[in-house]
């Protein structure tokens, strides 16, 4: 497990541990921006950081998709099952 303290990691962890869907989506955007800023900076990430970045990016994509599904489910109409007579 990688425990290095990269500048983008705090934003990533804030997004991952957020429990409010709306705040989580905002956190995912912030974390993605922090990772993109790191990739644009010099010096370029070493191989360990590259792997951590790729893992974080995949996690953010997956998390974003799951949060979107949850948000859509909250807005969907709820159908109540009634017993058949």
Backbone as CSV, one residue per row, in Angstrom:
resi,resn,N_x,N_y,N_z,CA_x,CA_y,CA_z,C_x,C_y,C_z
1,UNK,0.842,-1.192,0.000,0.000,0.000,0.000,0.876,1.240,0.000
2,UNK,0.486,2.216,-0.794,1.256,3.445,-0.904,0.781,4.453,0.145
3,UNK,1.691,4.877,1.004,1.321,5.830,2.051,2.055,7.158,1.897
4,UNK,2.652,7.399,0.746,3.333,8.680,0.537,2.328,9.822,0.585
5,UNK,2.803,10.974,0.992,1.914,12.131,1.134,2.044,13.044,-0.083
6,UNK,1.346,12.718,-1.140,1.352,13.536,-2.346,0.394,14.706,-2.165
7,UNK,0.681,15.798,-2.858,-0.127,17.017,-2.715,-1.595,16.778,-3.095
8,UNK,-1.866,15.935,-4.057,-3.220,15.675,-4.529,-3.969,14.680,-3.642
9,UNK,-3.242,13.967,-2.794,-3.836,12.873,-2.017,-4.896,13.346,-1.012
10,UNK,-4.692,14.520,-0.411,-5.668,15.025,0.557,-7.026,15.251,-0.114
11,UNK,-7.011,15.857,-1.294,-8.266,16.083,-2.026,-8.917,14.749,-2.394
12,UNK,-8.104,13.780,-2.768,-8.615,12.451,-3.103,-9.287,11.816,-1.894
13,UNK,-8.609,11.840,-0.752,-9.164,11.221,0.454,-10.426,11.933,0.933
14,UNK,-10.462,13.255,0.804,-11.674,14.001,1.177,-12.862,13.557,0.323
15,UNK,-12.633,13.347,-0.958,-13.713,12.897,-1.842,-14.165,11.488,-1.479
16,UNK,-13.222,10.617,-1.227,-13.538,9.216,-0.951,-14.302,9.050,0.364
17,UNK,-13.954,9.828,1.362,-14.574,9.659,2.678,-15.790,10.547,2.913
18,UNK,-16.160,11.365,1.929,-17.359,12.205,2.058,-18.592,11.311,2.025
19,UNK,-19.585,11.644,2.834,-20.807,10.836,2.884,-21.996,11.500,2.204
20,UNK,-21.949,12.794,1.983,-23.017,13.512,1.298,-22.763,13.435,-0.210
21,UNK,-23.741,12.941,-0.958,-23.563,12.730,-2.401,-23.171,14.000,-3.152
22,UNK,-23.833,15.097,-2.870,-23.534,16.352,-3.572,-22.122,16.819,-3.264
23,UNK,-21.752,16.748,-1.995,-20.398,17.147,-1.604,-19.365,16.186,-2.177
24,UNK,-19.729,14.909,-2.276,-18.805,13.918,-2.819,-18.523,14.214,-4.294
25,UNK,-19.560,14.559,-5.058,-19.348,14.895,-6.468,-18.443,16.111,-6.613
26,UNK,-18.638,17.109,-5.753,-17.757,18.283,-5.772,-16.332,17.879,-5.388
27,UNK,-16.210,16.999,-4.415,-14.897,16.524,-3.994,-14.192,15.735,-5.081
28,UNK,-14.957,14.963,-5.832,-14.379,14.207,-6.949,-13.819,15.172,-7.986
29,UNK,-14.550,16.239,-8.261,-14.072,17.257,-9.212,-12.792,17.916,-8.706
30,UNK,-12.764,18.259,-7.425,-11.571,18.885,-6.848,-10.378,17.936,-6.883
31,UNK,-10.618,16.675,-6.549,-9.531,15.692,-6.553,-9.006,15.474,-7.970
32,UNK,-9.907,15.402,-8.933,-9.495,15.232,-10.324,-8.670,16.429,-10.786
33,UNK,-9.097,17.626,-10.409,-8.345,18.835,-10.769,-6.966,18.841,-10.110
34,UNK,-6.887,18.395,-8.862,-5.600,18.344,-8.163,-4.650,17.352,-8.839
35,UNK,-5.190,16.226,-9.272,-4.367,15.236,-9.973,-3.904,15.792,-11.316
36,UNK,-4.804,16.437,-12.053,-4.430,17.019,-13.346,-3.362,18.105,-13.171
37,UNK,-3.486,18.901,-12.110,-2.479,19.939,-11.834,-1.122,19.296,-11.541
38,UNK,-1.147,18.191,-10.816,0.116,17.497,-10.518,0.746,16.952,-11.792
39,UNK,-0.067,16.424,-12.677,0.465,15.875,-13.923,1.044,16.960,-14.826
40,UNK,0.546,18.180,-14.682,1.048,19.294,-15.490,2.301,19.921,-14.891
41,UNK,2.616,19.574,-13.650,3.740,20.188,-12.948,5.053,19.441,-13.216
42,UNK,6.126,20.096,-12.855,7.448,19.472,-12.922,8.024,19.411,-11.527
43,UNK,8.805,18.434,-11.167,9.184,17.310,-12.020,8.019,16.347,-12.198
44,UNK,8.088,15.562,-13.232,7.054,14.571,-13.496,7.050,13.528,-12.378
45,UNK,5.892,12.927,-12.115,5.801,11.913,-11.058,6.712,10.722,-11.346
46,UNK,7.263,10.145,-10.284,8.041,8.924,-10.456,7.084,7.749,-10.651
47,UNK,7.609,6.566,-10.866,6.759,5.416,-11.185,5.809,5.055,-10.042
48,UNK,6.229,5.259,-8.809,5.358,4.959,-7.671,4.182,5.932,-7.638
49,UNK,4.465,7.202,-7.852,3.380,8.177,-7.865,2.476,7.981,-9.084
50,UNK,3.050,7.626,-10.230,2.225,7.367,-11.417,1.203,6.285,-11.114
51,UNK,1.657,5.210,-10.471,0.744,4.113,-10.142,-0.340,4.609,-9.179
52,UNK,0.052,5.395,-8.180,-0.919,5.940,-7.223,-1.923,6.845,-7.929
53,UNK,-1.454,7.639,-8.875,-2.338,8.523,-9.635,-3.321,7.709,-10.470
54,UNK,-2.833,6.701,-11.147,-3.720,5.873,-11.964,-4.751,5.159,-11.093
55,UNK,-4.331,4.650,-9.949,-5.271,4.007,-9.022,-6.320,5.005,-8.538
56,UNK,-5.875,6.208,-8.186,-6.794,7.241,-7.698,-7.775,7.650,-8.790
57,UNK,-7.292,7.810,-10.008,-8.175,8.202,-11.110,-9.243,7.148,-11.360
58,UNK,-8.849,5.883,-11.369,-9.837,4.807,-11.561,-10.848,4.804,-10.416
59,UNK,-10.361,5.010,-9.209,-11.260,5.041,-8.050,-12.248,6.194,-8.145
60,UNK,-11.780,7.352,-8.574,-12.659,8.519,-8.693,-13.721,8.310,-9.769
61,UNK,-13.350,7.687,-10.873,-14.322,7.403,-11.935,-15.395,6.449,-11.422
62,UNK,-14.962,5.384,-10.746,-15.901,4.405,-10.198,-16.800,5.040,-9.152
63,UNK,-16.211,5.797,-8.258,-16.978,6.460,-7.204,-17.981,7.436,-7.802
64,UNK,-17.561,8.199,-8.790,-18.459,9.143,-9.441,-19.647,8.454,-10.084
65,UNK,-19.403,7.319,-10.715,-20.491,6.567,-11.337,-21.460,6.043,-10.286
66,UNK,-20.935,5.548,-9.185,-21.797,5.022,-8.127,-22.609,6.128,-7.469
67,UNK,-21.992,7.259,-7.234,-22.705,8.381,-6.613,-23.797,8.885,-7.547
68,UNK,-23.530,8.916,-8.842,-24.538,9.355,-9.807,-25.739,8.421,-9.794
69,UNK,-25.491,7.128,-9.704,-26.585,6.151,-9.637,-27.392,6.368,-8.366
70,UNK,-26.714,6.581,-7.240,-27.414,6.820,-5.975,-28.237,8.101,-6.040
71,UNK,-27.669,9.143,-6.610,-28.384,10.415,-6.719,-29.615,10.259,-7.604
72,UNK,-29.482,9.520,-8.703,-30.625,9.282,-9.579,-31.698,8.465,-8.869
73,UNK,-31.272,7.497,-8.075,-32.228,6.640,-7.355,-33.019,7.450,-6.332
74,UNK,-32.389,8.433,-5.717,-33.091,9.264,-4.736,-34.162,10.113,-5.394
75,UNK,-33.947,10.469,-6.662,-34.905,11.309,-7.376,-35.981,10.498,-8.080
76,UNK,-35.755,9.202,-8.225,-36.724,8.354,-8.929,-37.961,8.164,-8.074
77,UNK,-39.106,8.018,-8.720,-40.321,7.783,-7.939,-40.249,6.432,-7.225
78,UNK,-40.817,6.393,-6.064,-40.826,5.159,-5.275,-42.174,4.495,-5.467
79,UNK,-42.135,3.228,-5.839,-43.357,2.465,-6.019,-43.546,1.566,-4.809
80,UNK,-44.730,1.624,-4.249,-45.035,0.819,-3.069,-45.659,-0.479,-3.529
81,UNK,-45.123,-1.574,-3.043,-45.701,-2.880,-3.382,-46.927,-3.114,-2.529
82,UNK,-47.980,-3.497,-3.175,-49.214,-3.792,-2.453,-49.506,-5.286,-2.586
83,UNK,-50.002,-5.861,-1.553,-50.307,-7.291,-1.635,-51.407,-7.569,-2.645
84,UNK,-51.275,-8.682,-3.318,-52.303,-9.096,-4.280,-53.454,-9.727,-3.531
85,UNK,-54.677,-9.399,-3.892,-55.869,-9.991,-3.227,-56.581,-10.875,-4.169
